[in-house]
Amino acid sequence: MAALSFCSSSPPRILLQKQPKPSLFPPDFTIYFGQLYAKPISLSRRFRGAFIVTAAVSDSSGNEKPSSPAKKLREILQSPGVLQGPCCFDALSAKLVERAGFPYCLTSGFSISAARIGLPDKGLISYGEMVDQGQQITQSVSIPVIGDGGNGFGNAMNVKRTVKGYIKAGFAGIIINDQVYYRDDITREKRVVSREEAVMRIKAAVDARRECDSDIIILAQTDSREAVSLDESLIRARAFTDAGADVLSIDSLASREEMKSFCNVYPLVPKLANMLESGGKIPILNPLELEEIGYKLVAYPISLIGVSIQAMQDALLAIKGGRIPPPGSMPSLEEIEEILGSDTYHEEEKRYATSSSERATNRSSLYGNQRVAQDDPEQREDPVVEVITPEVVYSESRNPFSRIWSRSLRIKIIGRDGFEKLDVRIPAGFLEGVTNIVPALGGVNLKQLLDDAADEVGGKLLLDFKDTGGDRIQVFLE
């Protein structure tokens, strides 16, 4: 009897029975509607009310091997509730999806085309570019990734090549749609291939899976609702399932009623809702509403690429105006390093350290010395800050030693540990490089503050705030 452990105060009832296994699930086990037919498993964690199941797969010597990406996705599909999956476009966005706690993610051909080649999704990005980008994504995360295979890049033979390439790239699933090989940019209407050809694409994908001895999930999507009719899209959904598709999706459904009609097509086959955030025809519903209708998966295709574009535009506007993005609009360097796994890298690097590399490490930088000093008060030394004031020639005929131009700013930084990190004075006429010393001042108009305080006595506190790292920054006029 298998030992089962549950991360829940009230575990579900598990019945061990021998019953036929639905074709959707892998041959070794299935949890379906509260019943377990299977080999030993363990329930490792709970995600938003859904159990995430981990299979123990053993090799010939009895050692456990990690599940394949496709098997992980099939296990996730067996968990209760609707499952959200944001669409990523590169390794970093995939990492962020995983860090946010999502159990899987998808790639978006639209977003990858934008991020990789800077062009619209009009069939311009190639199969090779999509596979390469996909491999970078799947290798960067441990959660399963569903790849956007588009129309398979051609006929049925192209579809087979695409599926095999996505399997080698490490995808857990692949989306194949029934759009034509090219888009009609004159009428801007979606066009689909014939029903027979669309079904053959799915059959080719299934054959490619079998030939690779893979269990990759095939997600069949039809765009025929907008191109033809609702009835045609429902007929194609049934035909795709009969051809071997594991998950179904109909794009551009126009109402809740249409969505319910779709979910009633083979109700036990998982359905994907594509929540196009901007400009789509499908109603934007929350996950609970989608679950009530009958959906299992929810995709958000342009959220991440959209907010990335907006954030970059805002940052570029600030830089063009002589500023840097203000505090709070972006993570600190330490937070970025943590996201990228610097700590893990350094821990692993120690395993391969040699005597020569250790000597090189001991030649620590000023910043490294400061960090040690802060950790050990007895060894703490006052930080040394060198301020270089470049020669500046004023184009206006003003006396550089009159009024505010003869004053100076005193900048103090007290670390969140209570130790002083910086205490420096800068002539008011040489403020251009101050953000190189204190990046958190990048969003502050110091010149305006000086002008407003021109007649104030020395020692006036102009600024007093904490940056995103918790350090207290004070600026005084002297």
Beta strands, then each sheet from edge to edge (+ up, - down):
strand 1: 15-16
strand 2: 30-32
strand 3: 35-37
strand 4: 41-47
strand 5: 50-55
strand 6: 57-58
strand 7: 64-65
strand 8: 83-88
strand 9: 105-107
strand 10: 145-148
strand 11: 173-177
strand 12: 217-222
strand 13: 247-250
strand 14: 272-274
strand 15: 297-300
strand 16: 408-414
strand 17: 420-427
strand 18: 460-466
strand 19: 472-477
sheet 1: 1+ 3+ 2-
sheet 2: 4+ 5-
sheet 3: 6+ 7-
sheet 4: 13+ 12+ 11+ 10+ 9+ 8+ 15+ 14+
sheet 5: 17+ 16- 19+ 18-
end
